Amino acid sequence: MGVSREAQLRALKLFDVVLEGDDGKEIFKFAYSTMRHRWTKLKETISKSKRFSLQKLSSQYCTFFQRERELSPAYAWLKCEREEDKNCYEILEAAGINGRAGSVYSADNHYVRLSLIRSKDDFDILINKLKTLVAKQ
């Protein structure tokens, strides 16, 4: 069992299109733009909350594009700021938000890692659920 020849040819054609012009940088520009937009949208949503916060990040030098760029992380560390919110994962889970408990990464249970690498629809659902949760506080 393996990957069908047709699937391999489709993947090869996709790579050819990606690499056309601009030395293949377009795919990286698209990825950066998408992730930057998602990070900005998440920050805007969480900034309206006193109950939740995100890790502080600053721009860094990008060796690929050879200039300083704002960060566009694939994952976000969300913190439940209230002392009574001892298990942030359970709070988010009750709101229908999928994440990974901080304890999975040897962090405190006041933290949850959220994935920003998902389909556009899944990301939009995440943001809407977070907005609802933030509005309830």
C-alpha positions as CSV (number, residue, x, y, z in Angstrom):
1,M,0.0,0.0,0.0
2,G,1.2,3.5,-0.8
3,V,0.3,6.7,-2.3
4,S,-1.4,6.4,-5.7
5,R,0.4,7.6,-8.7
6,E,-2.4,10.0,-9.4
7,A,-2.0,11.6,-6.0
8,Q,1.8,11.8,-6.5
9,L,1.3,13.6,-9.8
10,R,-1.2,16.0,-8.3
11,A,1.3,16.8,-5.5
12,L,4.1,17.3,-8.0
13,K,1.9,19.7,-10.1
14,L,1.1,21.6,-6.9
15,F,4.8,22.0,-6.0
16,D,5.5,23.2,-9.6
17,V,2.8,25.9,-9.3
18,V,4.1,26.9,-5.8
19,L,7.6,27.2,-7.1
20,E,6.7,29.2,-10.2
21,G,8.1,32.8,-10.0
22,D,9.5,34.6,-7.0
23,D,11.5,31.5,-6.1
24,G,8.6,29.9,-4.2
25,K,8.4,32.7,-1.7
26,E,4.7,33.3,-2.4
27,I,3.6,30.3,-0.4
28,F,5.6,31.5,2.6
29,K,4.2,35.0,2.2
30,F,0.7,33.6,2.1
31,A,1.3,31.4,5.2
32,Y,2.8,34.4,7.1
33,S,-0.1,36.6,6.1
34,T,-2.7,34.0,7.2
35,M,-1.1,33.3,10.5
36,R,-0.4,36.9,11.3
37,H,-4.1,37.7,10.6
38,R,-5.1,34.9,13.0
39,W,-2.8,36.0,15.7
40,T,-4.0,39.6,15.5
41,K,-7.7,38.4,15.6
42,L,-7.0,36.2,18.6
43,K,-5.2,39.1,20.4
44,E,-8.0,41.5,19.7
45,T,-10.5,39.0,21.1
46,I,-8.6,38.2,24.3
47,S,-7.6,41.8,24.9
48,K,-11.3,42.5,25.8
49,S,-11.0,40.1,28.7
50,K,-9.7,40.4,32.2
51,R,-10.2,36.7,32.8
52,F,-7.8,35.5,30.0
53,S,-4.5,36.6,28.6
54,L,-2.0,35.6,26.0
55,Q,1.8,35.3,26.2
56,K,3.7,38.4,25.3
57,L,5.5,38.3,22.0
58,S,7.6,40.8,20.2
59,S,8.9,41.0,16.6
60,Q,12.1,39.2,15.7
61,Y,14.5,39.0,12.8
62,C,13.4,36.5,10.1
63,T,16.3,34.9,8.4
64,F,14.1,33.7,5.5
65,F,12.8,37.1,4.5
66,Q,15.9,38.8,6.0
67,R,14.1,41.5,7.9
68,E,12.3,42.0,11.2
69,R,8.7,40.7,11.2
70,E,5.9,40.6,13.7
71,L,5.4,37.2,15.0
72,S,2.8,34.8,13.6
73,P,2.8,31.8,15.9
74,A,1.1,28.5,15.1
75,Y,0.1,28.0,18.8
76,A,-1.0,30.4,21.5
77,W,-0.6,30.0,25.2
78,L,-3.8,31.2,26.8
79,K,-3.8,31.8,30.6
80,C,-6.8,31.9,32.9
81,E,-6.0,34.8,35.2
82,R,-8.5,34.2,38.0
83,E,-7.2,32.2,41.0
84,E,-10.4,30.3,41.2
85,D,-9.9,29.1,37.6
86,K,-7.6,26.3,38.6
87,N,-8.0,24.3,35.5
88,C,-8.2,26.4,32.4
89,Y,-8.5,23.4,30.1
90,E,-11.8,22.4,31.8
91,I,-13.2,26.0,31.5
92,L,-12.4,26.1,27.8
93,E,-13.7,22.6,27.2
94,A,-17.0,23.5,28.9
95,A,-17.3,26.3,26.3
96,G,-16.7,23.9,23.5
97,I,-13.1,25.1,22.9
98,N,-10.5,22.5,22.1
99,G,-7.0,23.0,23.4
100,R,-4.2,21.2,25.2
101,A,-3.9,21.4,29.0
102,G,-0.7,23.2,30.2
103,S,0.2,20.1,32.2
104,V,0.8,18.2,29.0
105,Y,3.8,20.5,28.4
106,S,4.9,20.6,32.1
107,A,3.2,24.0,32.5
108,D,0.7,25.1,35.2
109,N,-3.0,24.2,34.7
110,H,-3.8,27.9,34.5
111,Y,-2.5,27.6,30.9
112,V,-3.9,26.0,27.7
113,R,-2.2,25.8,24.3
114,L,-4.5,26.7,21.4
115,S,-3.7,25.6,17.9
116,L,-4.0,28.3,15.3
117,I,-3.1,25.9,12.4
118,R,-6.6,24.7,11.5
119,S,-8.9,25.3,8.6
120,K,-10.4,28.8,8.2
121,D,-13.8,27.5,9.3
122,D,-12.4,25.9,12.4
123,F,-10.4,29.0,13.3
124,D,-13.5,31.2,12.9
125,I,-15.5,28.9,15.1
126,L,-12.7,29.1,17.7
127,I,-12.8,32.9,17.6
128,N,-16.6,33.0,17.9
129,K,-16.6,30.6,20.9
130,L,-13.8,32.7,22.6
131,K,-15.9,35.9,22.0
132,T,-18.9,34.3,23.6
133,L,-16.8,33.1,26.6
134,V,-15.2,36.6,27.0
135,A,-18.6,38.3,26.8
136,K,-19.9,36.1,29.7
137,Q,-17.3,37.2,32.2
